[in-house]
Amino acid sequence: METWQEIHRKKHRAKSRRRLLILLLVLILFVLAGGFAFRQYRDRKAAEESFDPKEPAEGEQAFYARLLSIYGNEVTYEREDTGEEVRTCIPVGTCVTTQLGASATFSRLAVGDRLLIIAKEDTGEMDRIFMAEEEQSEKMPAGERDASSGEAGGGSSGGGRPTGEGPGREGSS
């Protein structure tokens, strides 16, 4: 016959085993939940990284255009694919992305800019704008810019002050 102390020990061991088993099951559930959450996070991150904002989604179209005029949010551009001249308004809040990837407003746009426009196919409303090329005058060297605008001097700047070139300036260092 078992004494009450032996019976108590067996019950205590059984309770301890049950507690340990429950603790182990809870720990396994936490590990599984954490693994699932990490997998969801990793998949979501991979999907975000694979998204290219310059690629049109379903129901959108992408085209290059040259900006002809801009007044406030009203713009006129020429589509490069069709040669069509379009006059429209840029919706307030439309994201304009510069060549360096910075987000800006449409006030950053200037006449002569080459743009990649992502627009809705059904309405033609602009969704995203990417600056593909800056204004042509910014790309030209100073001498060509002066010659193309009809200015005389071809190298002087700052109110007609000499730049170190020309007669009377040779060898004066």
Backbone as a chain_set.jsonl record, in Angstrom:
{"seq": "METWQEIHRKKHRAKSRRRLLILLLVLILFVLAGGFAFRQYRDRKAAEESFDPKEPAEGEQAFYARLLSIYGNEVTYEREDTGEEVRTCIPVGTCVTTQLGASATFSRLAVGDRLLIIAKEDTGEMDRIFMAEEEQSEKMPAGERDASSGEAGGGSSGGGRPTGEGPGREGSS", "coords": {"N": [[0.814, -1.16, 0.0], [0.377, 2.269, -0.731], [1.802, 5.167, 0.684], [0.521, 8.259, 1.918], [2.305, 10.256, 1.241], [3.706, 9.269, -0.983], [1.645, 9.114, -2.823], [0.992, 11.817, -2.993], [3.39, 12.799, -4.151], [3.321, 11.546, -6.683], [1.023, 12.733, -7.762], [1.886, 15.376, -7.757], [4.066, 15.195, -9.526], [2.676, 14.49, -11.843], [1.126, 16.796, -12.224], [3.202, 18.627, -12.601], [4.306, 17.631, -14.942], [2.162, 18.01, -16.708], [2.008, 20.83, -16.621], [4.504, 21.455, -17.668], [4.214, 20.335, -20.22], [2.096, 21.911, -21.254], [3.346, 24.415, -21.157], [5.39, 23.932, -22.997], [3.856, 23.469, -25.33], [2.66, 26.015, -25.63], [4.959, 27.536, -26.05], [5.825, 26.412, -28.49], [3.676, 27.184, -30.111], [4.035, 30.007, -30.055], [6.516, 30.21, -31.374], [5.816, 29.185, -33.907], [3.86, 31.095, -34.66], [5.452, 33.402, -34.718], [7.246, 32.694, -36.774], [5.466, 32.518, -38.918], [4.568, 35.187, -39.033], [6.995, 36.462, -39.645], [7.496, 35.355, -42.156], [5.343, 36.385, -43.631], [5.999, 39.12, -43.48], [8.468, 39.118, -44.849], [7.64, 38.26, -47.428], [5.927, 40.369, -48.113], [7.734, 42.495, -48.133], [9.419, 41.681, -50.231], [7.607, 41.844, -52.334], [7.144, 44.601, -52.384], [9.69, 45.523, -53.097], [9.944, 44.488, -55.652], [8.151, 45.965, -57.069], [7.888, 48.293, -59.6], [7.654, 51.642, -59.937], [7.639, 52.982, -62.343], [6.564, 51.305, -64.166], [3.572, 50.747, -65.832], [0.495, 49.909, -64.267], [-2.264, 47.565, -64.435], [-4.747, 48.871, -66.516], [-3.556, 51.29, -66.849], [-1.488, 53.578, -68.735], [1.704, 54.227, -70.183], [3.779, 56.84, -71.319], [6.147, 58.856, -73.121], [6.735, 62.359, -73.033], [7.165, 65.755, -74.15], [7.394, 68.725, -72.444], [5.623, 71.553, -73.273], [4.376, 73.947, -72.457], [3.609, 75.515, -69.329], [1.374, 76.539, -66.885], [0.58, 77.313, -63.82], [-1.171, 74.585, -62.702], [-1.886, 73.783, -65.152], [-0.965, 72.281, -68.12], [0.749, 71.927, -71.264], [1.688, 69.467, -73.432], [3.698, 67.493, -75.696], [3.129, 64.407, -77.013], [5.5, 61.862, -77.453], [5.175, 59.465, -78.781], [2.924, 59.66, -80.467], [3.0, 62.236, -81.423], [1.054, 63.993, -80.845], [-0.373, 66.972, -79.575], [-1.186, 67.859, -76.36], [-3.36, 69.394, -74.075], [-3.83, 69.821, -70.713], [-4.804, 69.468, -67.226], [-2.788, 69.023, -64.373], [-3.564, 66.896, -61.817], [-3.981, 68.02, -58.449], [-1.645, 67.039, -56.054], [-0.462, 65.081, -57.497], [2.284, 62.986, -57.87], [5.533, 63.966, -58.645], [8.48, 62.707, -59.779], [11.894, 63.254, -59.563], [14.944, 63.039, -61.568], [16.825, 62.058, -59.819], [15.353, 60.627, -58.091], [13.922, 61.854, -56.099], [10.89, 62.91, -54.569], [8.6, 65.343, -55.685], [6.577, 68.322, -56.203], [4.37, 69.407, -58.883], [5.283, 71.922, -59.407], [7.95, 71.854, -59.79], [8.395, 71.273, -62.411], [9.461, 72.325, -65.707], [9.354, 74.188, -68.777], [10.25, 72.366, -71.64], [11.139, 70.096, -70.38], [11.56, 66.578, -70.469], [9.305, 64.056, -70.01], [8.166, 61.103, -68.347], [5.082, 59.879, -68.352], [2.597, 58.424, -66.427], [-0.567, 57.43, -66.921], [-4.131, 57.081, -66.45], [-5.866, 54.757, -68.453], [-8.584, 54.921, -69.259], [-9.576, 57.512, -68.518], [-7.443, 59.214, -68.947], [-6.267, 60.698, -67.019], [-3.515, 61.965, -65.22], [-1.388, 59.967, -63.258], [1.165, 59.407, -62.175], [4.278, 61.122, -62.527], [7.411, 61.19, -64.072], [10.55, 62.681, -64.234], [12.408, 62.665, -67.063], [14.39, 63.92, -68.468], [16.215, 66.891, -68.117], [15.571, 70.45, -68.688], [16.605, 71.63, -71.875], [18.343, 73.871, -72.116], [19.741, 73.863, -69.735], [21.458, 71.768, -70.06], [23.253, 72.509, -72.02], [26.578, 73.704, -72.704], [28.026, 76.787, -71.421], [29.029, 78.552, -73.451], [27.73, 77.675, -75.806], [25.096, 78.117, -75.033], [25.011, 80.92, -74.844], [25.527, 81.59, -77.508], [23.343, 80.419, -78.775], [21.235, 81.881, -77.774], [21.641, 84.295, -78.87], [23.243, 86.162, -77.679], [25.991, 88.37, -77.452], [29.518, 88.056, -76.981], [30.229, 85.549, -76.033], [31.377, 84.151, -73.749], [31.773, 85.873, -71.756], [30.725, 86.927, -68.545], [28.542, 88.081, -65.949], [27.716, 90.934, -66.126], [29.31, 92.031, -68.204], [31.945, 91.924, -67.412], [35.368, 91.018, -67.865], [36.458, 87.635, -68.466], [38.914, 86.554, -68.306], [39.779, 85.811, -70.718], [40.618, 86.772, -74.068], [41.725, 89.901, -75.734], [44.537, 91.559, -74.295], [44.663, 90.076, -72.023], [46.331, 87.936, -72.098], [48.809, 85.937, -70.663], [48.747, 87.178, -68.133], [49.168, 86.336, -65.153]], "CA": [[0.0, 0.0, 0.0], [1.154, 3.499, -0.868], [1.566, 6.159, 1.729], [-0.026, 9.514, 1.391], [3.425, 11.033, 0.68], [3.963, 8.762, -2.331], [0.5, 9.545, -3.649], [1.179, 13.253, -3.216], [4.497, 12.962, -5.094], [2.844, 11.163, -8.008], [0.127, 13.8, -8.23], [2.722, 16.549, -8.007], [4.81, 14.919, -10.759], [1.715, 14.537, -12.948], [0.829, 18.214, -12.428], [4.406, 19.251, -13.153], [4.42, 17.188, -16.336], [1.12, 18.716, -17.46], [2.421, 22.231, -16.735], [5.624, 21.486, -18.602], [3.662, 20.06, -21.539], [1.352, 23.108, -21.659], [4.342, 25.447, -21.424], [6.05, 23.555, -24.233], [2.909, 23.725, -26.422], [2.55, 27.468, -25.798], [6.221, 27.971, -26.657], [5.79, 25.989, -29.898], [2.723, 28.066, -30.795], [4.685, 31.311, -30.236], [7.533, 30.073, -32.415], [5.106, 29.063, -35.179], [3.252, 32.389, -34.978], [6.544, 34.304, -35.091], [7.722, 32.279, -38.092], [4.442, 32.911, -39.891], [4.608, 36.65, -39.164], [8.22, 36.809, -40.354], [7.322, 34.979, -43.559], [4.455, 37.391, -44.226], [6.786, 40.346, -43.603], [9.458, 38.915, -45.918], [6.933, 38.231, -48.702], [5.444, 41.722, -48.376], [8.923, 43.288, -48.46], [9.847, 41.275, -51.565], [6.64, 42.389, -53.28], [7.393, 46.044, -52.483], [10.939, 45.746, -53.82], [9.787, 44.128, -57.05], [7.262, 46.932, -57.696], [8.565, 49.382, -60.293], [6.64, 52.677, -60.126], [7.629, 53.454, -63.726], [5.811, 50.346, -64.964], [2.128, 50.974, -65.651], [-0.305, 48.799, -63.76], [-3.396, 47.27, -65.31], [-5.626, 50.029, -66.663], [-2.742, 52.501, -66.981], [-0.61, 53.646, -69.896], [2.923, 55.013, -69.972], [4.291, 57.434, -72.543], [7.066, 59.977, -72.966], [6.207, 63.61, -73.565], [7.993, 66.952, -73.992], [6.57, 69.785, -71.881], [5.66, 72.736, -74.133], [4.053, 75.129, -71.642], [3.047, 75.212, -68.012], [0.82, 77.696, -66.2], [-0.049, 76.724, -62.643], [-1.198, 73.137, -62.9], [-2.312, 73.536, -66.528], [0.215, 72.003, -68.934], [0.629, 71.479, -72.646], [2.829, 68.618, -73.755], [3.629, 66.765, -76.955], [3.427, 62.982, -76.844], [6.534, 61.438, -78.382], [4.751, 58.309, -79.574], [1.93, 60.029, -81.476], [3.212, 63.603, -81.888], [-0.147, 64.737, -80.479], [-0.211, 68.028, -78.581], [-2.264, 67.689, -75.384], [-3.469, 70.423, -73.04], [-4.569, 69.214, -69.605], [-4.443, 69.91, -65.879], [-2.194, 68.014, -63.505], [-4.318, 66.873, -60.554], [-3.24, 68.4, -57.256], [-1.189, 65.874, -55.314], [0.225, 64.133, -58.378], [3.69, 62.869, -57.501], [6.536, 64.165, -59.689], [9.739, 62.142, -59.309], [13.019, 63.801, -60.304], [15.89, 62.038, -62.067], [17.55, 61.5, -58.677], [14.435, 59.81, -57.311], [13.251, 62.635, -55.056], [9.504, 63.27, -54.868], [8.378, 66.786, -55.691], [5.285, 68.708, -56.755], [4.476, 69.777, -60.287], [5.95, 73.224, -59.528], [9.338, 71.558, -60.168], [8.456, 71.102, -63.861], [9.794, 73.498, -66.511], [9.181, 74.013, -70.218], [11.362, 71.664, -72.255], [11.404, 68.846, -69.676], [11.068, 65.33, -71.053], [8.623, 63.39, -68.912], [7.494, 59.821, -68.481], [3.794, 60.087, -67.704], [1.75, 57.255, -66.21], [-1.936, 57.958, -66.876], [-5.204, 56.097, -66.518], [-6.25, 54.555, -69.85], [-9.953, 55.327, -69.567], [-9.8, 58.953, -68.354], [-6.263, 59.981, -69.349], [-5.8, 61.476, -65.869], [-2.147, 61.631, -64.821], [-1.267, 59.332, -61.947], [2.543, 59.641, -61.737], [5.123, 61.779, -63.529], [8.84, 61.014, -63.834], [11.36, 63.565, -65.064], [13.346, 61.834, -67.796], [15.476, 64.756, -68.979], [16.037, 68.286, -67.719], [15.433, 71.435, -69.753], [17.755, 71.583, -72.784], [19.281, 74.966, -71.883], [20.586, 73.517, -68.601], [22.411, 70.765, -70.498], [24.217, 73.099, -72.941], [27.662, 74.477, -72.12], [27.752, 78.224, -71.377], [29.317, 79.184, -74.741], [26.668, 77.34, -76.738], [23.87, 78.751, -74.575], [25.094, 82.322, -75.234], [25.426, 81.678, -78.96], [22.0, 80.048, -79.197], [20.285, 82.912, -77.386], [21.932, 85.498, -79.619], [24.028, 87.107, -76.902], [27.368, 88.547, -77.9], [30.482, 87.964, -75.894], [30.642, 84.158, -76.057], [32.224, 83.685, -72.665], [31.791, 86.848, -70.674], [29.607, 86.755, -67.636], [28.51, 89.026, -64.839], [27.647, 92.35, -66.457], [30.321, 92.467, -69.158], [33.297, 91.851, -66.889], [36.171, 90.038, -68.583], [36.559, 86.336, -67.812], [40.278, 86.069, -68.365], [40.077, 85.496, -72.097], [40.495, 87.908, -74.969], [42.887, 90.771, -75.857], [45.013, 92.225, -73.087], [44.603, 89.173, -70.883], [47.272, 86.84, -72.261], [50.002, 85.912, -69.826], [48.653, 87.948, -66.886], [48.833, 85.445, -64.046]], "C": [[0.877, 1.25, 0.0], [0.791, 4.463, 0.26], [1.05, 7.431, 1.073], [1.067, 10.374, 0.775], [3.742, 10.573, -0.741], [2.855, 9.176, -3.29], [0.641, 11.032, -3.987], [2.294, 13.521, -4.228], [4.057, 12.625, -6.52], [1.922, 12.224, -8.595], [0.923, 15.048, -8.589], [3.52, 16.388, -9.302], [3.891, 15.022, -11.973], [1.342, 15.988, -13.257], [2.007, 18.928, -13.06], [4.574, 18.886, -14.617], [3.388, 17.891, -17.212], [1.498, 20.177, -17.662], [3.557, 22.38, -17.747], [5.143, 21.261, -20.027], [2.902, 21.274, -22.081], [2.319, 24.244, -22.0], [5.055, 25.184, -22.745], [5.144, 23.804, -25.44], [2.745, 25.222, -26.692], [3.801, 28.03, -26.464], [6.264, 27.606, -28.145], [4.83, 26.875, -30.699], [3.322, 29.455, -31.037], [5.735, 31.261, -31.344], [6.872, 29.977, -33.794], [4.479, 30.393, -35.605], [4.32, 33.398, -35.404], [7.104, 33.976, -36.465], [6.748, 32.681, -39.183], [4.474, 34.421, -40.124], [5.863, 37.088, -39.927], [8.098, 36.493, -41.836], [6.42, 35.978, -44.28], [5.204, 38.697, -44.457], [7.771, 40.246, -44.766], [8.791, 38.918, -47.295], [6.431, 39.617, -49.089], [6.596, 42.626, -48.802], [9.414, 42.97, -49.876], [8.895, 41.833, -52.625], [6.84, 43.883, -53.461], [8.646, 46.333, -53.293], [10.805, 45.428, -55.288], [8.869, 45.102, -57.787], [8.083, 48.062, -58.308], [7.537, 50.469, -60.576], [6.579, 53.198, -61.555], [6.884, 52.499, -64.658], [4.319, 50.605, -64.746], [1.432, 49.717, -65.158], [-1.441, 48.528, -64.748], [-4.334, 48.472, -65.333], [-4.876, 51.348, -66.754], [-1.925, 52.419, -68.263], [0.582, 54.525, -69.566], [3.374, 55.564, -71.313], [5.235, 58.577, -72.197], [6.46, 61.2, -73.627], [7.208, 64.727, -73.307], [7.066, 68.071, -73.545], [6.734, 71.049, -72.717], [5.336, 74.014, -73.374], [3.463, 74.66, -70.324], [2.594, 76.531, -67.39], [0.017, 77.166, -65.025], [0.003, 75.217, -62.771], [-1.716, 72.772, -64.289], [-1.075, 73.398, -67.408], [-0.187, 71.663, -70.36], [1.882, 70.675, -72.927], [2.593, 67.951, -75.099], [4.034, 65.324, -76.69], [4.449, 62.567, -77.885], [6.083, 60.288, -79.266], [3.787, 58.673, -80.693], [2.182, 61.404, -82.084], [2.04, 64.519, -81.553], [0.176, 65.774, -79.4], [-1.423, 67.989, -77.662], [-2.196, 68.818, -74.369], [-4.357, 69.848, -71.939], [-4.142, 69.851, -68.289], [-3.841, 68.74, -65.116], [-2.993, 68.034, -62.205], [-3.43, 67.245, -59.37], [-2.887, 67.132, -56.489], [-0.519, 64.833, -56.182], [1.711, 64.157, -58.065], [4.568, 63.057, -58.738], [7.861, 63.674, -59.111], [10.868, 62.657, -60.181], [13.935, 62.677, -60.773], [16.653, 61.372, -60.932], [16.653, 60.682, -57.759], [13.718, 60.554, -56.201], [11.822, 62.961, -55.497], [9.343, 64.774, -54.746], [6.954, 67.045, -56.184], [5.48, 69.146, -58.197], [5.09, 71.159, -60.474], [7.416, 73.058, -59.921], [9.498, 71.455, -61.683], [8.765, 72.419, -64.569], [9.582, 73.156, -67.981], [10.436, 73.355, -70.786], [11.697, 70.355, -71.564], [10.83, 67.676, -70.465], [10.542, 64.502, -69.899], [8.17, 62.002, -69.31], [6.221, 59.962, -67.671], [3.061, 58.755, -67.615], [0.336, 57.789, -66.003], [-2.932, 56.812, -66.937], [-5.67, 55.994, -67.968], [-7.629, 55.116, -70.169], [-10.17, 56.833, -69.495], [-8.635, 59.798, -68.856], [-5.693, 60.818, -68.218], [-4.417, 61.001, -65.433], [-2.127, 61.061, -63.412], [0.109, 59.602, -61.351], [3.312, 60.272, -62.886], [6.576, 61.589, -63.112], [9.594, 61.938, -64.78], [12.436, 62.711, -65.732], [14.554, 62.634, -68.265], [15.185, 66.189, -68.572], [15.897, 69.183, -68.937], [16.716, 71.504, -70.57], [18.768, 72.678, -72.483], [20.19, 74.68, -70.69], [21.676, 72.536, -68.996], [23.517, 71.358, -71.378], [25.347, 73.779, -72.192], [27.382, 75.974, -72.265], [27.975, 78.889, -72.728], [28.23, 78.916, -75.755], [25.366, 78.016, -76.346], [23.869, 80.213, -74.986], [24.906, 82.472, -76.734], [24.009, 81.372, -79.41], [20.979, 81.111, -78.822], [20.569, 84.237, -78.073], [22.728, 86.519, -78.848], [25.43, 87.19, -77.461], [28.287, 88.362, -76.716], [31.021, 86.568, -75.756], [31.564, 83.737, -74.947], [32.313, 84.704, -71.565], [30.577, 86.611, -69.806], [29.665, 87.852, -66.597], [28.613, 90.466, -65.26], [28.784, 92.822, -67.336], [31.725, 92.464, -68.61], [34.088, 90.798, -67.637], [36.33, 88.767, -67.759], [37.98, 85.808, -67.817], [40.676, 85.68, -69.768], [40.023, 86.795, -72.9], [41.727, 88.786, -74.944], [43.242, 91.444, -74.532], [45.047, 91.336, -71.873], [45.618, 88.047, -70.991], [48.427, 87.015, -71.299], [49.902, 86.71, -68.544], [48.208, 87.02, -65.777], [49.482, 85.932, -62.787]], "O": [[1.941, 1.3, 0.618], [-0.353, 4.547, 0.709], [1.137, 7.63, -0.139], [0.784, 11.154, -0.134], [4.018, 11.4, -1.61], [3.117, 9.545, -4.435], [0.433, 11.443, -5.129], [2.145, 14.395, -5.082], [4.39, 13.348, -7.459], [2.024, 12.571, -9.772], [0.66, 15.693, -9.603], [3.636, 17.332, -10.084], [4.274, 15.572, -13.006], [1.252, 16.368, -14.424], [1.827, 19.748, -13.961], [4.939, 19.728, -15.437], [3.698, 18.317, -18.324], [1.329, 20.712, -18.758], [3.568, 23.299, -18.566], [5.615, 21.926, -20.95], [3.056, 21.623, -23.252], [2.143, 24.946, -22.996], [5.296, 26.109, -23.521], [5.61, 24.297, -26.467], [2.698, 25.646, -27.847], [3.714, 28.894, -27.337], [6.696, 28.415, -28.967], [5.133, 27.268, -31.825], [3.136, 30.023, -32.113], [5.823, 32.178, -32.159], [7.323, 30.619, -34.742], [4.556, 30.772, -36.774], [4.112, 34.162, -36.346], [7.406, 34.882, -37.242], [7.157, 33.133, -40.252], [4.417, 34.882, -41.263], [5.795, 37.989, -40.763], [8.545, 37.271, -42.678], [6.704, 36.37, -45.412], [5.062, 39.315, -45.512], [7.893, 41.172, -45.568], [9.32, 39.516, -48.233], [6.498, 39.999, -50.257], [6.452, 43.429, -49.724], [9.779, 43.873, -50.629], [9.336, 42.249, -53.696], [6.719, 44.389, -54.577], [8.672, 47.274, -54.087], [11.489, 46.04, -56.108], [8.812, 45.069, -59.016], [8.876, 48.708, -57.622], [6.628, 50.252, -61.378], [5.577, 53.796, -61.948], [6.605, 52.842, -65.807], [3.858, 50.674, -63.606], [1.747, 48.606, -65.584], [-1.552, 49.196, -65.776], [-4.673, 49.022, -64.285], [-5.493, 52.413, -66.739], [-1.7, 51.337, -68.806], [0.479, 55.456, -68.767], [3.36, 54.858, -72.321], [5.14, 59.183, -71.13], [5.766, 61.102, -74.639], [8.001, 64.659, -72.367], [6.058, 68.338, -74.199], [7.843, 71.563, -72.86], [5.95, 75.053, -73.617], [2.902, 73.57, -70.217], [3.339, 77.511, -67.372], [-1.081, 76.637, -65.197], [1.075, 74.632, -62.928], [-1.956, 71.6, -64.578], [-0.23, 74.293, -67.439], [-1.289, 71.185, -70.628], [2.998, 71.138, -72.692], [1.464, 67.851, -75.579], [5.133, 65.051, -76.206], [4.295, 62.877, -79.066], [6.564, 60.15, -80.39], [3.823, 58.06, -81.76], [1.643, 61.715, -83.146], [2.035, 65.689, -81.934], [0.899, 65.493, -78.444], [-2.56, 68.077, -78.126], [-1.125, 69.157, -73.865], [-5.489, 69.438, -72.193], [-3.227, 70.674, -68.252], [-4.323, 67.61, -65.203], [-3.091, 69.077, -61.558], [-2.272, 66.835, -59.298], [-3.732, 66.257, -56.299], [-0.054, 63.811, -55.677], [2.324, 65.222, -58.004], [4.371, 62.389, -59.753], [8.312, 64.167, -58.077], [10.82, 62.519, -61.404], [13.736, 61.513, -60.426], [17.086, 60.228, -61.072], [17.119, 60.111, -56.772], [12.975, 59.942, -55.433], [11.582, 63.254, -56.668], [9.876, 65.4, -53.83], [6.224, 66.118, -56.534], [6.609, 69.245, -58.679], [5.394, 71.536, -61.605], [8.055, 74.022, -60.342], [10.617, 71.541, -62.191], [8.385, 73.491, -64.099], [9.623, 71.991, -68.376], [11.553, 73.745, -70.449], [12.471, 69.565, -72.106], [9.753, 67.775, -71.052], [11.251, 64.271, -68.919], [7.832, 61.755, -70.468], [6.265, 60.144, -66.454], [2.922, 58.045, -68.611], [0.068, 58.506, -65.039], [-2.62, 55.719, -67.411], [-5.85, 57.011, -68.639], [-7.828, 55.717, -71.225], [-10.883, 57.385, -70.333], [-8.817, 60.977, -69.16], [-4.741, 61.57, -68.424], [-4.172, 59.803, -65.294], [-2.758, 61.591, -62.498], [0.226, 59.975, -60.183], [3.046, 60.001, -64.057], [6.933, 61.798, -61.952], [9.314, 61.976, -65.979], [13.27, 62.108, -65.056], [15.635, 62.071, -68.44], [14.049, 66.652, -68.668], [16.078, 68.743, -70.072], [17.808, 71.442, -70.004], [19.968, 72.427, -72.59], [21.303, 75.202, -70.633], [22.715, 72.474, -68.34], [24.6, 70.78, -71.477], [25.111, 74.378, -71.143], [26.6, 76.384, -73.122], [27.166, 79.729, -73.122], [27.837, 79.819, -76.493], [24.605, 78.444, -77.213], [22.84, 80.718, -75.435], [24.206, 83.378, -77.187], [23.515, 82.006, -80.343], [19.952, 81.234, -79.49], [19.828, 85.202, -77.887], [22.883, 87.649, -79.313], [25.992, 86.185, -77.896], [27.864, 88.501, -75.568], [32.185, 86.405, -75.39], [32.502, 82.987, -75.218], [32.889, 84.415, -70.516], [29.535, 86.152, -70.276], [30.707, 88.474, -66.388], [29.511, 91.173, -64.802], [29.192, 93.976, -67.2], [32.634, 92.958, -69.277], [33.526, 89.769, -68.012], [36.337, 88.803, -66.528], [38.212, 84.689, -67.359], [41.811, 85.257, -69.989], [39.449, 87.79, -72.456], [42.684, 88.485, -74.23], [42.369, 91.839, -73.76], [45.422, 91.786, -70.79], [45.755, 87.266, -70.049], [48.958, 88.115, -71.141], [50.931, 86.908, -67.898], [47.016, 86.92, -65.484], [49.324, 85.317, -61.733]]}, "num_chains": 1, "name": "protein.A"}
